[in-house]
Amino acid sequence: MNSSTLRIVFAGTPEFAAAHLQAMLNADLNIVAVYSQPDRPAGRGQKLHASAVKELALQHGLPVHQPASLRDSKAQQELAALNADLLVVVAYGLILPQAVLDMPRLGCINSHASLLPRWRGAAPIQRAIEAGDSETGVTVMQMEAGLDTGPMVLKVTTPISTGDTAGNLHDRLAALGPQAVLQAIALLDQGSARPERQNDALATYAHKLTKADAQIDWQRPAIELDRLIRAFNPWPQAHTIWQEKTLKILAATVTEDHGAPGRILECSKAGLLVGCGTGALRLTRLQLPGGKPLSFADLYNARRDQFAPGSQLGSSL
C-alpha cells in the first residue's frame, strides 16, 4: 500500500499542529478527517474562535470533528467508523483513551517538540530554553496511555542558541516536525520502522506555563534570568514590578557588572542595567504598563528620569 492511500485521521489544535497538517496536505496524503478542540472564546468580545487546525481543514474541504472528550462512547463510535489506518496527533490537547489508541491498524503517532524522554509534557520548548539546554528537536513517537512515554520512531535535532526565544524556536521546530512525521508515516507504511523504547530514568517533565513562572526574582543569577526572559517570549512574558505596576521584559543581555539585585545601575540608550544575584542584565526591550513593546533606546529620551540609577525593580519596592 502506498502511503498516499493510507486512511489517515489528523488530530491537532494550534499553529504548530497546523504546520504539520499543511505538510501532509502538500504531500497529498489521504486525510479522511480532522479532529480539533472545540471553538474557544477569545479577544475582548469573547467570541468563539476556531483553532488554526480547524480553519486549515475547512479551507481544504476536510470534515472536522470537535468532541469535548474522546472518552465518550458516541465520539469513539464516530472515530471508529472512519476506519483509519493511522491517527496522527500533534498538540491536540485531549487525552486519547486506550480504546482510541487501539483503533487504527498502524496505531497512533505523535509529533512532540522535544528530544524525548527529556521534556515530556505541556511546555517543552519553553522549558528547554529555561533550563539552558544546548539542543532540542522533535520526536515522533508511537502513542501509548502514558504522557509522552511511547516508543520513539525517529528524532530530528536543532541547536538552541543564546539568542533563541520560545517564539523563534517554535517556528523552527514547526518546520522540522512535519518532515519528520512524513518520514515516520513512510516507515510505518513500509513496515521498516524500528521504534525505540524511552529510558524513563532520563525523563523530565515540562510543566505548563503560568504567569507566576514569569515573575522575575532578581536574586537569581543573570544568566538564568536571561534564559527565563527568552523562554517566556512571546508568552507569558517575563515581568517585574516598576512604580507599583507591571513592567514586561522582552529582551536582555547578560553582563559581568555587579550591583544589588533589582537595583538600576545604569540608564542609557544601550539599555537599562539591573543588578542580579550574580552579574547583571541589560534590559533592551520593554513593555510599559498600557504601552506597546519598545526598544529601550526608544524609551530613553522620554523616560530616563523614571529609570534613574539607584531605583529599585521588583517586589522590594
C-alpha positions in Angstrom: 0.0 0.0 0.0 1.4 3.4 -1.0 1.4 5.9 1.9 -0.8 8.3 -0.1 -3.6 5.7 0.1 -3.4 5.2 3.9 -6.6 6.3 5.6 -5.2 8.9 8.0 -7.0 10.9 10.7 -5.3 14.0 11.9 -5.8 15.5 15.4 -4.4 18.8 16.4 -5.3 22.3 17.5 -2.7 25.2 17.4 -0.4 26.7 14.7 2.3 24.1 15.5 -0.2 21.4 14.6 -1.5 23.3 11.5 2.1 23.3 10.1 2.0 19.5 10.2 -1.4 19.3 8.6 -0.3 21.6 5.8 2.8 19.4 5.1 0.6 16.3 4.9 -1.8 18.1 2.5 1.2 19.1 0.4 2.3 15.5 0.3 -1.1 14.5 -1.0 -1.8 12.1 1.9 -5.3 10.6 2.2 -6.6 12.5 5.2 -10.1 11.3 5.8 -11.0 13.5 8.8 -9.5 16.1 11.1 -10.1 16.4 14.9 -9.6 19.6 16.8 -10.6 21.1 20.1 -14.0 22.8 20.4 -14.0 26.5 19.4 -13.0 28.8 22.3 -13.9 32.3 23.3 -11.1 34.8 22.6 -10.5 38.5 22.4 -12.3 41.4 24.1 -15.7 40.3 22.8 -15.1 36.7 23.9 -16.4 35.5 20.5 -15.9 31.8 19.6 -12.8 31.3 17.5 -11.8 28.2 15.5 -8.4 26.6 16.0 -5.7 27.0 13.4 -6.1 23.4 12.5 -9.9 23.7 12.0 -9.5 26.7 9.8 -6.9 25.0 7.6 -9.0 21.8 7.4 -12.1 23.7 6.3 -10.1 25.6 3.7 -9.3 22.2 2.1 -12.8 20.8 2.5 -11.9 18.2 5.1 -14.5 17.0 7.6 -13.8 18.4 11.1 -14.8 16.7 14.4 -14.7 18.6 17.7 -15.7 16.4 20.5 -15.3 17.7 24.0 -13.8 14.4 25.0 -12.8 11.1 23.3 -13.9 9.1 26.4 -17.5 9.4 25.3 -18.8 6.3 23.6 -20.5 8.2 20.8 -17.3 10.1 20.0 -15.4 6.8 19.9 -18.0 5.2 17.6 -17.8 8.2 15.3 -14.0 7.8 15.1 -14.1 4.0 14.7 -16.5 4.5 11.7 -13.7 6.3 9.9 -11.8 3.0 9.7 -8.4 4.8 9.9 -5.1 3.1 9.2 -3.2 5.7 11.2 -4.0 8.6 13.6 -1.5 11.4 13.6 -1.7 13.6 16.7 0.1 16.9 17.1 -0.7 19.2 20.1 -4.3 18.1 20.1 -4.9 18.8 23.8 -7.3 16.0 24.6 -6.4 12.7 26.2 -6.7 9.6 24.0 -8.0 6.7 26.0 -6.7 3.2 25.2 -9.8 2.3 23.2 -8.9 5.1 20.8 -5.2 4.2 20.7 -6.1 0.7 19.7 -8.4 1.7 16.8 -6.1 2.4 13.8 -4.4 -0.5 12.1 -0.9 1.2 12.4 -1.7 2.8 15.7 -1.3 6.5 16.7 1.8 8.6 16.3 2.6 12.0 17.9 5.0 14.8 17.0 6.4 16.2 20.2 8.6 19.3 20.4 11.5 17.9 22.4 14.1 15.2 22.4 12.3 12.6 24.4 12.5 11.4 27.1 13.6 14.9 28.0 10.7 17.4 28.5 7.6 15.3 28.4 4.5 17.4 28.9 2.9 20.7 28.0 5.7 23.3 27.5 8.8 21.5 26.2 10.1 24.4 24.0 10.0 26.9 26.9 11.4 24.6 29.5 14.3 23.6 27.2 15.4 27.2 26.9 14.8 28.0 30.6 17.0 25.1 31.6 19.8 26.1 29.3 19.7 23.0 27.1 22.1 23.2 24.2 19.8 21.5 21.7 16.2 20.3 21.3 14.2 18.9 18.4 11.1 16.9 17.5 10.4 13.3 18.4 7.9 11.3 16.5 6.6 8.5 18.8 4.1 5.8 18.9 1.4 6.8 21.4 0.5 4.8 24.5 -1.5 5.5 27.6 1.3 7.3 29.5 2.1 11.0 28.9 4.7 11.2 26.1 6.1 7.8 27.1 5.7 5.9 23.9 8.4 4.2 21.7 10.3 6.7 19.5 10.1 6.2 15.8 12.6 9.0 14.9 14.1 12.2 16.1 15.3 15.4 14.4 17.5 17.9 16.3 18.3 21.6 16.3 20.7 23.6 18.4 19.4 26.2 20.9 21.4 29.5 20.6 21.9 32.1 23.2 19.6 34.4 21.2 16.7 32.0 20.8 13.3 32.8 22.2 10.4 30.4 22.5 8.8 32.1 19.6 11.6 31.6 17.0 12.4 28.1 18.3 8.7 27.2 18.0 8.8 28.3 14.4 12.0 26.3 13.7 10.5 23.2 15.2 7.3 23.7 13.3 9.3 23.4 10.1 11.3 20.4 11.3 8.4 18.4 12.8 6.2 18.0 9.7 9.1 16.5 7.6 9.8 14.1 10.5 6.1 13.0 10.5 6.1 12.4 6.8 9.2 10.2 7.1 7.7 8.3 10.1 4.5 7.7 8.1 6.5 6.2 5.2 8.5 4.0 7.6 5.3 2.7 9.3 3.6 2.0 5.9 6.7 0.1 4.6 6.9 -1.9 7.8 10.5 -0.7 8.3 10.0 1.4 11.4 12.2 0.3 14.4 10.7 2.1 17.4 13.0 2.6 20.4 11.7 2.4 24.0 12.3 5.5 26.1 14.6 5.4 29.1 12.2 6.6 31.9 15.1 7.2 34.2 16.2 10.1 32.0 12.7 11.7 31.8 12.0 15.3 32.8 8.6 17.0 32.9 7.8 20.3 31.1 5.2 21.8 33.4 2.5 24.0 31.9 3.4 27.7 31.9 1.8 30.2 34.3 2.1 33.9 34.6 3.6 33.4 38.1 6.5 31.5 36.5 7.4 34.6 34.6 7.8 36.9 37.7 11.5 38.0 37.8 13.3 37.1 41.0 16.3 39.5 40.9 18.2 37.3 43.5 18.8 34.8 40.7 21.9 34.8 38.5 21.7 37.0 35.4 22.3 34.0 33.1 19.2 32.2 34.5 17.0 35.3 34.2 18.2 35.8 30.6 17.0 32.3 29.8 13.7 32.9 31.5 13.1 36.1 29.5 13.8 34.3 26.3 11.8 31.2 27.3 8.7 33.2 28.1 8.7 35.3 25.0 6.1 35.6 23.5 4.0 34.2 26.4 3.5 34.7 29.3 6.3 37.3 29.2 8.8 37.9 31.9 7.8 40.8 34.2 8.8 42.8 37.3 7.4 45.5 39.5 8.1 49.1 38.5 6.5 52.0 40.2 3.9 49.6 41.7 2.9 48.4 38.2 3.9 45.5 35.9 6.8 46.1 33.6 7.3 43.4 30.9 10.8 42.5 29.9 11.1 41.1 26.3 14.8 41.1 25.7 18.0 41.5 27.7 21.7 40.7 27.6 24.0 39.3 30.4 26.8 41.5 31.6 29.6 41.0 34.3 28.6 44.1 36.1 27.6 43.8 39.8 25.1 45.5 42.0 22.3 44.9 44.4 19.6 42.6 43.0 16.9 44.6 41.3 18.9 47.9 41.6 19.1 50.0 38.4 22.9 50.5 37.9 22.9 52.5 34.7 20.4 54.0 32.3 21.5 54.7 28.7 20.3 54.2 25.1 22.2 50.9 25.2 19.6 49.7 27.8 18.7 49.6 31.4 21.4 47.9 33.5 20.0 46.0 36.5 21.8 44.1 39.2 21.1 40.4 39.8 22.1 37.8 42.3 25.2 37.1 40.1 26.1 39.5 37.3 23.7 42.0 35.8 21.2 42.2 33.0 21.0 45.0 30.4 17.3 45.3 29.5 17.0 46.2 25.9 13.3 45.8 25.1 10.4 46.6 27.4 6.7 47.0 27.5 5.5 49.6 29.9 2.0 49.4 31.5 -0.6 50.1 28.9 2.0 50.6 26.2 3.4 48.6 23.3 6.8 46.8 23.1 9.6 49.2 22.5 13.4 49.1 22.5 14.9 50.9 25.5 16.6 53.3 23.1 13.2 54.5 22.0 12.1 54.9 25.6 15.3 56.6 26.8 14.7 60.2 25.9 11.1 60.3 27.3 11.5 58.0 30.3 15.1 58.2 31.5 14.2 60.2 34.6 11.9 57.4 35.7 14.7 54.9 35.5 17.3 56.8 37.4 20.3 54.8 38.7 19.7 53.7 42.3 16.0 53.0 41.7 14.7 49.5 42.5 12.8 47.0 40.4 10.9 44.1 41.9 8.8 43.2 44.9 11.1 45.0 47.4 9.5 48.4 46.4 
